């Protein structure tokens, strides 16, 4: 089954395949949110562990 998750007037910016095989059409805003979340998580993993200051 295909589910349309776009907001009114948005074009299809991407899609996601769910575990049950459904396909969700994603609009610009949702794809942007997913990308931002992924970048934030990747940056968190790259950040060195917190070290107490030497002052």
GUZAKOL-592411 format. One line per field, with one value per atom (N, C-alpha, C, O, CB): residue number from 1; residue in one letter; x, z, y. Coordinates in pm, 1 decimal. Atoms other than C-alpha are relative to their C-alpha. Glycine has a CB too. Example, Ala and Ser with C-alpha at 12.3 -4.5 7.8 and 13.67 -1.06 7.14 Angstrom:
rofi [1|1|1|1|1|2|2|2|2|2]
vexza [A|A|A|A|A|S|S|S|S|S]
c1 [89.0|1230.0|90.0|193.6|-99.2|-82.0|1367.0|-77.0|-26.1|41.4]
c3 [0.0|780.0|0.0|66.5|124.6|-6.0|714.0|73.0|89.9|-141.5]
c2 [-119.0|-450.0|120.0|118.1|2.7|-119.0|-106.0|109.0|219.8|46.2]
***
This chain:
rofi [1|1|1|1|1|2|2|2|2|2|3|3|3|3|3|4|4|4|4|4|5|5|5|5|5|6|6|6|6|6|7|7|7|7|7|8|8|8|8|8|9|9|9|9|9|10|10|10|10|10|11|11|11|11|11|12|12|12|12|12|13|13|13|13|13|14|14|14|14|14|15|15|15|15|15|16|16|16|16|16|17|17|17|17|17|18|18|18|18|18|19|19|19|19|19|20|20|20|20|20|21|21|21|21|21|22|22|22|22|22|23|23|23|23|23|24|24|24|24|24|25|25|25|25|25|26|26|26|26|26|27|27|27|27|27|28|28|28|28|28|29|29|29|29|29|30|30|30|30|30|31|31|31|31|31|32|32|32|32|32|33|33|33|33|33|34|34|34|34|34|35|35|35|35|35|36|36|36|36|36|37|37|37|37|37|38|38|38|38|38|39|39|39|39|39|40|40|40|40|40|41|41|41|41|41|42|42|42|42|42|43|43|43|43|43|44|44|44|44|44|45|45|45|45|45|46|46|46|46|46|47|47|47|47|47|48|48|48|48|48|49|49|49|49|49|50|50|50|50|50|51|51|51|51|51|52|52|52|52|52|53|53|53|53|53|54|54|54|54|54|55|55|55|55|55]
vexza [X|X|X|X|X|X|X|X|X|X|X|X|X|X|X|X|X|X|X|X|X|X|X|X|X|X|X|X|X|X|X|X|X|X|X|X|X|X|X|X|X|X|X|X|X|X|X|X|X|X|X|X|X|X|X|X|X|X|X|X|X|X|X|X|X|X|X|X|X|X|X|X|X|X|X|X|X|X|X|X|X|X|X|X|X|X|X|X|X|X|X|X|X|X|X|X|X|X|X|X|X|X|X|X|X|X|X|X|X|X|X|X|X|X|X|X|X|X|X|X|X|X|X|X|X|X|X|X|X|X|X|X|X|X|X|X|X|X|X|X|X|X|X|X|X|X|X|X|X|X|X|X|X|X|X|X|X|X|X|X|X|X|X|X|X|X|X|X|X|X|X|X|X|X|X|X|X|X|X|X|X|X|X|X|X|X|X|X|X|X|X|X|X|X|X|X|X|X|X|X|X|X|X|X|X|X|X|X|X|X|X|X|X|X|X|X|X|X|X|X|X|X|X|X|X|X|X|X|X|X|X|X|X|X|X|X|X|X|X|X|X|X|X|X|X|X|X|X|X|X|X|X|X|X|X|X|X|X|X|X|X|X|X|X|X|X|X|X|X|X|X|X|X|X|X]
c1 [84.4|0.0|89.2|194.5|-96.2|-74.0|121.6|-74.9|-194.4|17.4|57.8|60.5|64.9|187.2|19.8|-50.1|94.9|10.7|-90.9|-92.4|-22.6|251.2|37.3|81.3|110.3|-35.5|306.2|-102.8|-220.4|11.9|89.8|161.4|-60.8|-8.1|75.4|68.7|-76.0|96.1|160.2|-119.3|-81.3|111.0|145.8|217.9|-5.5|-139.5|442.0|20.1|-68.4|43.1|-35.2|615.0|62.6|96.9|97.6|-61.6|753.5|150.9|216.0|-34.6|-142.8|1102.0|72.5|195.2|23.9|-61.7|1160.5|-107.5|-227.0|99.4|94.4|1002.6|67.7|190.3|-51.5|-49.4|1038.0|-77.3|-199.3|-16.5|63.9|967.3|-9.2|92.2|80.1|23.4|814.3|25.2|34.7|-143.9|-25.8|875.9|-108.9|-81.2|11.5|110.2|532.9|-11.4|-102.7|-131.2|-0.8|615.8|-71.4|-63.9|-60.8|65.3|408.7|105.6|217.4|-91.5|-87.9|565.5|-65.6|-183.1|26.2|49.6|527.1|68.5|191.1|24.9|-54.1|568.2|26.1|-61.8|-97.5|-37.5|752.2|16.4|70.0|128.3|-15.4|737.5|130.5|207.2|-116.1|-124.4|1016.5|28.2|139.7|-4.1|-21.4|967.0|39.7|129.6|-126.2|-31.0|971.9|137.8|211.2|-106.2|-132.8|1277.9|107.1|210.1|12.7|-95.3|1456.3|18.8|131.1|-48.0|-7.8|1374.3|80.3|162.5|-140.4|-71.9|1503.7|149.6|232.9|-56.3|-140.7|1827.3|66.3|178.2|12.0|-55.8|1880.3|24.6|128.9|-94.5|-15.0|1826.0|120.0|198.3|-129.1|-111.9|2071.8|133.6|229.4|-15.6|-124.7|2337.5|32.8|148.4|-9.9|-21.0|2292.0|52.9|146.5|-132.1|-44.5|2330.0|142.4|222.6|-96.4|-135.0|2639.0|102.2|210.7|6.4|-92.5|2800.1|20.8|131.5|-52.4|-12.7|2728.2|97.9|174.2|-138.3|-89.1|2913.5|144.0|237.1|-45.2|-135.0|3211.8|60.6|182.8|-1.6|-48.5|3237.5|81.7|38.3|-117.9|-80.9|3518.5|-70.3|-151.9|140.4|62.7|3416.2|33.3|140.0|46.2|-20.7|3378.3|117.5|125.6|-129.6|-113.1|3697.7|-5.1|-27.8|135.1|1.8|3711.5|112.2|219.3|14.6|-102.2|3899.8|114.8|98.1|-60.0|-119.1|4249.5|13.6|111.0|124.7|-8.6|4178.8|-33.4|-31.4|-91.5]
c3 [0.0|0.0|0.0|63.7|122.2|4.9|-75.0|84.8|65.6|-148.0|-84.6|188.1|-36.5|-47.2|151.8|36.6|96.5|125.6|185.0|-105.4|-122.4|385.6|-30.1|59.1|83.4|36.8|193.8|53.1|70.2|-152.5|-34.1|306.7|-130.2|-238.4|78.8|118.1|68.4|-87.4|-40.0|42.1|94.6|-239.6|-8.4|-95.7|33.2|5.4|-166.1|-110.5|-140.8|134.6|96.5|-432.2|75.9|193.4|-109.7|-63.6|-360.3|5.3|-98.0|-77.0|-17.9|-214.9|34.9|28.6|108.4|-35.3|-108.2|36.6|29.1|116.1|-43.8|11.4|103.1|113.1|-119.5|-103.2|293.7|-14.8|-31.2|144.8|4.0|280.6|143.9|212.4|-91.7|-137.1|605.9|11.0|-89.6|44.9|-24.1|764.8|-59.8|-104.1|149.9|51.9|651.9|-152.4|-210.8|63.0|145.2|289.6|-56.4|-176.7|-55.6|46.7|272.1|-42.9|8.7|110.0|45.4|90.1|38.5|9.2|-155.4|-36.7|231.8|-88.2|-97.2|151.2|78.3|0.3|95.5|173.6|-115.7|-92.3|183.3|-73.2|-184.0|73.2|55.6|117.3|43.2|120.4|40.9|-27.2|136.6|148.8|193.8|-65.6|-141.4|503.5|78.4|162.4|60.5|-73.3|628.5|-36.8|50.3|-27.2|42.5|422.0|64.3|109.4|-155.1|-63.2|553.7|147.5|197.8|-14.6|-140.9|911.1|18.2|109.4|58.8|-8.5|852.6|-23.3|46.7|-102.4|30.9|699.4|116.4|155.4|-129.6|-113.7|985.0|118.0|182.7|41.7|-112.1|1243.6|-23.4|68.1|19.0|32.9|1064.6|13.2|65.0|-140.7|-13.0|1044.1|146.0|186.7|-76.7|-143.0|1411.2|70.5|150.0|66.7|-62.3|1515.2|-44.1|36.9|-35.8|49.5|1295.0|67.4|104.1|-153.3|-66.0|1444.7|146.5|198.8|-10.1|-139.9|1796.7|11.6|107.9|57.2|-2.9|1714.7|-27.4|20.9|-102.2|32.3|1577.1|111.6|120.6|-129.0|-107.0|1880.1|99.1|141.5|71.6|-97.0|2113.4|135.7|166.3|14.7|-132.1|2461.6|81.9|66.3|74.7|-82.8|2712.6|96.1|165.4|79.6|-92.0|2902.0|92.4|47.2|-76.7|-91.9|3214.6|-35.8|-81.0|147.6|31.6|3167.7|99.6|210.5|2.0|-84.0|3310.0|89.3|163.9|-86.9|-79.2|3472.9|142.5|223.9|-54.9]
c2 [-117.5|0.0|124.2|125.5|-0.4|-126.0|352.3|102.8|125.3|50.4|-104.0|621.1|133.0|142.6|-32.6|-132.3|985.8|85.1|121.2|68.2|-76.9|1180.2|145.9|218.5|-65.8|-137.4|1505.8|98.9|66.7|13.4|-109.4|1835.5|53.0|26.9|113.8|-53.2|2014.2|80.4|174.2|87.8|-73.3|2131.4|-42.7|5.6|141.1|44.1|1956.4|-102.3|-182.2|-59.0|103.5|1755.0|-116.8|-104.3|55.2|116.2|1409.8|22.7|37.7|-132.4|-22.2|1457.0|-129.5|-136.4|104.1|127.0|1099.2|-100.7|-72.1|17.6|102.0|779.6|-88.0|-91.9|-84.3|90.3|531.0|-130.7|-129.5|61.5|131.3|157.3|-50.1|-63.6|-101.3|45.3|34.9|-150.0|-220.3|33.7|142.6|-305.6|-88.5|-199.9|-26.8|81.9|-426.5|6.9|-51.5|44.2|-7.4|-340.0|121.0|146.2|-121.8|-121.6|-20.6|101.5|102.3|59.3|-108.3|273.4|131.8|154.1|-7.3|-131.7|625.1|104.3|109.0|29.2|-110.5|923.4|115.2|151.6|42.5|-105.2|1202.2|131.9|137.0|-36.3|-133.6|1573.2|63.6|6.0|87.7|-71.8|1828.6|17.1|-9.5|134.8|-29.8|1919.4|-125.3|-119.9|61.8|122.7|1560.2|-53.9|-100.5|-106.1|45.0|1467.2|88.0|37.8|3.1|-92.2|1777.4|-34.6|-33.0|146.0|37.0|1674.7|-128.3|-137.2|-16.9|127.1|1320.4|21.7|-35.7|-101.2|-27.9|1453.4|73.2|39.8|83.7|-74.4|1700.9|-93.1|-84.4|114.8|93.6|1426.1|-91.7|-116.7|-83.9|88.1|1196.5|70.8|13.5|-54.1|-76.4|1468.7|27.1|15.5|132.5|-27.1|1558.3|-125.2|-116.7|47.6|125.2|1192.4|-34.4|-81.0|-115.7|28.8|1151.7|91.0|45.8|16.8|-92.8|1462.7|-37.6|-25.2|144.1|43.3|1336.3|-117.2|-124.7|-40.3|116.0|1012.9|40.9|-23.6|-104.7|-45.6|1206.9|84.3|96.4|79.5|-86.6|1435.6|-82.2|-189.3|70.6|74.8|1328.2|-4.9|82.1|63.9|8.4|1215.1|124.5|183.8|-127.6|-119.6|1497.2|-22.6|-124.1|34.9|6.6|1564.8|120.2|232.4|-5.0|-114.4|1777.3|97.8|57.3|-47.6|-100.2|2103.0|-11.2|-61.8|143.4|7.7|2131.7|123.4|133.8|-15.6|-123.7|2470.5|-25.7|66.6|106.8]
***
